[in-house]
Amino acid sequence: MKKPRSLKRALIVYPLVFHFATLIVAFAVLVSVALRIDSGGPYTDEQITSVIARAIERDKTGRLVVMMTPELEQMRTETPTLWFVAEDSQGQSVSLGEIPPFYQSFVGRLSDLSYAHMRDRTPPYELAAVVRREQTDIGELTILGHGALSELSFIVLMATNTIAIPIFLMLVLTSLIVTPWIVKRSLSGVFRVAREAEGIDIDSRGRRLNIQNVPREILPLISAVNQALARLDDGYERQRRFIASASHELRTPIAILQSKIESSNHQQVQELGQDIYRLATLTEQLLDLERLQSDTHFKKLDLSSLVRNVVGELAPLVISKGGTIKVQVERSGGCYGDRGALERVIMNLVQNAIDHGGRSVTVRVDGSNVEVEDDGPGIPSDERESVFEPFHRLRPRQTGSGLGLNLVKEIVSRHRGRVQVSEGSRGGALIRVQLPGV
């Protein structure tokens, strides 16, 4: 199955790629415009002024002098046409090389400038010069100089990269930290709806998903789910009413048939008694399921007392079938539930034990847990889950409705408990009901 696409990728990764592409295009346009505006040609590399500033000192009289440092010497070797003039804030100056007559008028007035690039129009660009103000140990110096030439395109490219890289890193940081937070906050309503949907089951009919704080784009989906839940509730309610009505209508003709069979002297008619009993049991269990849906009253119960009462009522029936039944209270305890429903659980488990060939039934109470164990043939391991399905039978029988254990599971599930089947100590079936304690 193909993995679903992530909405976070569409909201985080794709915008990041778009931001980066936009940034590259924008700076490419800026570089193109800058190069278009320029008349073309090289400029003096402005890095020469820092080398010159480090080579200027003052003598004992306070006058500016040029010290031939290794850096300056290397720069003169690489650029034989190197020249410069440096001036302090008092108008005192020092120079090196042959200053073009064009710039002679700048001497004595350099301190009025701070930054400039100048260049003549035609090669070899001997008038290309740079003006920079440098801070040194001997004070502030304004330097006008000519040195190695650099193309404007390279300068602009370096400048734009210097600006673009920090901006791009900020965009990455924003996209990786801020954007996920924004996405998570924007989808908080969707996450809440998902948690609500996980809590909807057969016992929580009538519930609907809350559309509060849900993004407008997802509202149609939530509305469609709520409409589907409404249709399911309506269908379930119609089915429940039909089963309840049918069960109520069947009770009267079944009672009439039982009366006629019991009063008849014909053996063939009396043999129908088992089938009528089975039909009556099925009808009552269907009514039990209907009452379970609409009439449940939970309260604190003494489980051991409840079990003793049910076993006391069933004892004559067990004895009449040649069996025995006993109650063992290993640990007293209570639970929170509906008395009538839990009585039907114990009653159905005992009847199931007797119907499956058990002659000795033990009902064991351990805190909020109840076990019903018999000495019958037991339940095969591969059938221990399916026996709780409606109308499931281990073997064809004349008695039993196939709803008893299903009703047990439904009641226990509504009490937030569990029911399990295992093998008893005597080889028969052991059914354990675990209920939440109080």
Rosetta blueprint (number, residue, H / E / L):
1 M L
2 K L
3 K L
4 P L
5 R L
6 S L
7 L H
8 K H
9 R H
10 A H
11 L H
12 I H
13 V H
14 Y H
15 P H
16 L H
17 V H
18 F H
19 H H
20 F H
21 A H
22 T H
23 L H
24 I H
25 V H
26 A H
27 F H
28 A H
29 V H
30 L H
31 V H
32 S H
33 V H
34 A H
35 L H
36 R H
37 I H
38 D L
39 S L
40 G L
41 G L
42 P E
43 Y E
44 T E
45 D L
46 E L
47 Q L
48 I H
49 T H
50 S H
51 V H
52 I H
53 A H
54 R H
55 A L
56 I E
57 E E
58 R E
59 D L
60 K L
61 T L
62 G L
63 R L
64 L E
65 V E
66 V E
67 M L
68 M L
69 T L
70 P H
71 E H
72 L H
73 E H
74 Q H
75 M H
76 R H
77 T H
78 E H
79 T L
80 P L
81 T L
82 L L
83 W E
84 F E
85 V E
86 A E
87 E E
88 D E
89 S L
90 Q L
91 G L
92 Q L
93 S E
94 V E
95 S E
96 L E
97 G L
98 E L
99 I L
100 P L
101 P H
102 F H
103 Y H
104 Q H
105 S H
106 F H
107 V L
108 G L
109 R L
110 L H
111 S H
112 D H
113 L L
114 S L
115 Y E
116 A E
117 H E
118 M E
119 R L
120 D L
121 R L
122 T L
123 P L
124 P L
125 Y L
126 E L
127 L L
128 A L
129 A E
130 V E
131 V E
132 R E
133 R E
134 E E
135 Q E
136 T E
137 D L
138 I L
139 G E
140 E E
141 L E
142 T E
143 I E
144 L E
145 G E
146 H E
147 G L
148 A L
149 L E
150 S E
151 E E
152 L H
153 S H
154 F H
155 I H
156 V H
157 L H
158 M H
159 A H
160 T H
161 N H
162 T H
163 I H
164 A H
165 I H
166 P H
167 I H
168 F H
169 L H
170 M H
171 L H
172 V H
173 L H
174 T H
175 S H
176 L H
177 I H
178 V H
179 T H
180 P H
181 W H
182 I H
183 V H
184 K H
185 R H
186 S H
187 L L
188 S H
189 G H
190 V H
191 F H
192 R H
193 V H
194 A H
195 R H
196 E H
197 A H
198 E H
199 G L
200 I L
201 D L
202 I L
203 D L
204 S L
205 R L
206 G L
207 R L
208 R L
209 L L
210 N L
211 I L
212 Q L
213 N L
214 V L
215 P L
216 R H
217 E H
218 I H
219 L H
220 P H
221 L H
222 I H
223 S H
224 A H
225 V H
226 N H
227 Q H
228 A H
229 L H
230 A H
231 R H
232 L H
233 D H
234 D H
235 G H
236 Y H
237 E H
238 R H
239 Q H
240 R H
241 R H
242 F H
243 I H
244 A H
245 S H
246 A H
247 S H
248 H H
249 E H
250 L H
251 R H
252 T H
253 P H
254 I H
255 A H
256 I H
257 L H
258 Q H
259 S H
260 K H
261 I H
262 E H
263 S H
264 S L
265 N L
266 H L
267 Q H
268 Q H
269 V H
270 Q H
271 E L
272 L L
273 G H
274 Q H
275 D H
276 I H
277 Y H
278 R H
279 L H
280 A H
281 T H
282 L H
283 T H
284 E H
285 Q H
286 L H
287 L H
288 D H
289 L H
290 E H
291 R H
292 L H
293 Q H
294 S H
295 D L
296 T L
297 H L
298 F L
299 K E
300 K E
301 L E
302 D E
303 L H
304 S H
305 S H
306 L H
307 V H
308 R H
309 N H
310 V H
311 V H
312 G H
313 E H
314 L H
315 A H
316 P H
317 L H
318 V H
319 I H
320 S H
321 K L
322 G L
323 G L
324 T E
325 I E
326 K E
327 V E
328 Q E
329 V E
330 E E
331 R E
332 S L
333 G L
334 G E
335 C E
336 Y E
337 G E
338 D L
339 R H
340 G H
341 A H
342 L H
343 E H
344 R H
345 V H
346 I H
347 M H
348 N H
349 L H
350 V H
351 Q H
352 N H
353 A H
354 I H
355 D H
356 H L
357 G L
358 G L
359 R L
360 S E
361 V E
362 T E
363 V E
364 R E
365 V E
366 D E
367 G L
368 S L
369 N E
370 V E
371 E E
372 V E
373 E E
374 D E
375 D L
376 G L
377 P L
378 G L
379 I L
380 P L
381 S H
382 D H
383 E H
384 R L
385 E L
386 S H
387 V H
388 F H
389 E L
390 P L
391 F L
392 H L
393 R L
394 L L
395 R L
396 P L
397 R L
398 Q L
399 T L
400 G L
401 S L
402 G L
403 L L
404 G H
405 L H
406 N H
407 L H
408 V H
409 K H
410 E H
411 I H
412 V H
413 S H
414 R H
415 H L
416 R L
417 G L
418 R E
419 V E
420 Q E
421 V E
422 S E
423 E E
424 G L
425 S L
426 R L
427 G L
428 G L
429 A E
430 L E
431 I E
432 R E
433 V E
434 Q E
435 L L
436 P L
437 G E
438 V L
